[in-house]
Amino acid sequence: MLAGPGAPAGIVSCFERNDVVTVSFDDAVTRTELIDDLITIETHFVPTAENEPFDDEEAAQLAQVGLADPVLDASRHLERHQVGLE
């Protein structure tokens, strides 16, 4: 999420080595709080590759907590609206 085409506009670089991730970003473009929030989401709410993927309802429940959005539900998953991901 912090590297590649989906990264926030201010990200300059993102490197991972073992358990250390180094992120360089332009704080005039991207707020520090956004980077911090994205790291929290990735480390606490995104499953690692060896885990079973979450079903839609479980992912929605985790997103409700992480995003403090009590009305968020599985119908709001963007992935459901992407071609070829079903």
C-alpha positions in Angstrom: 0.0 0.0 0.0 3.0 2.3 0.5 4.7 1.3 -2.7 3.7 1.0 -6.4 0.9 2.7 -8.3 -1.6 2.7 -5.4 0.7 4.5 -3.0 -0.2 8.0 -1.8 1.1 10.8 -4.0 3.8 12.0 -1.6 5.6 8.7 -1.2 9.1 8.9 -2.5 10.2 5.4 -1.7 9.3 2.4 0.4 11.7 -0.5 1.2 11.2 -3.6 3.3 14.0 -5.6 4.7 13.3 -8.4 7.1 11.0 -6.8 9.7 12.0 -3.2 9.0 10.1 -0.9 6.6 11.6 2.4 5.5 9.3 5.0 4.0 10.4 8.3 2.6 7.7 10.8 1.8 7.2 14.5 1.1 5.3 15.8 4.1 4.2 18.8 2.1 2.1 16.4 -0.1 1.2 13.6 2.3 0.4 14.1 6.0 2.5 12.1 8.5 -0.8 10.9 10.1 -1.8 9.2 6.9 1.4 7.3 6.7 1.0 6.2 10.3 -2.6 5.2 9.7 -1.7 3.1 6.6 1.1 1.3 8.5 -1.3 0.5 11.3 -3.9 -0.8 8.9 -1.3 -2.9 7.0 0.2 -4.4 10.2 -3.1 -5.0 12.2 -5.9 -5.5 9.7 -4.4 -6.9 6.5 -3.8 -10.7 6.6 -0.4 -12.0 5.7 0.0 -14.3 2.7 0.0 -17.5 4.7 -3.3 -16.8 6.4 -6.7 -17.7 5.0 -8.3 -14.7 3.4 -11.0 -13.0 5.3 -14.6 -13.4 4.1 -16.4 -10.2 3.2 -18.3 -9.9 6.5 -15.2 -10.4 8.7 -13.2 -7.9 6.6 -16.0 -5.4 7.0 -16.1 -5.9 10.8 -12.3 -5.3 11.0 -12.7 -2.2 8.8 -15.5 -0.9 11.0 -13.1 -1.0 14.0 -10.0 0.3 12.2 -11.8 3.1 10.4 -14.2 3.9 13.2 -17.1 3.6 10.8 -20.0 1.7 12.5 -22.1 1.6 9.4 -19.5 0.1 7.1 -20.6 -3.3 5.8 -19.6 -5.8 3.1 -21.7 -4.1 0.4 -19.2 -1.2 0.5 -16.2 -3.3 -0.5 -14.6 -1.7 -3.5 -13.2 -5.1 -4.6 -16.7 -6.3 -5.3 -17.0 -3.7 -8.0 -13.7 -4.5 -9.7 -13.8 -6.6 -12.9 -12.2 -10.0 -12.6 -11.9 -10.2 -8.8 -15.0 -12.3 -8.2 
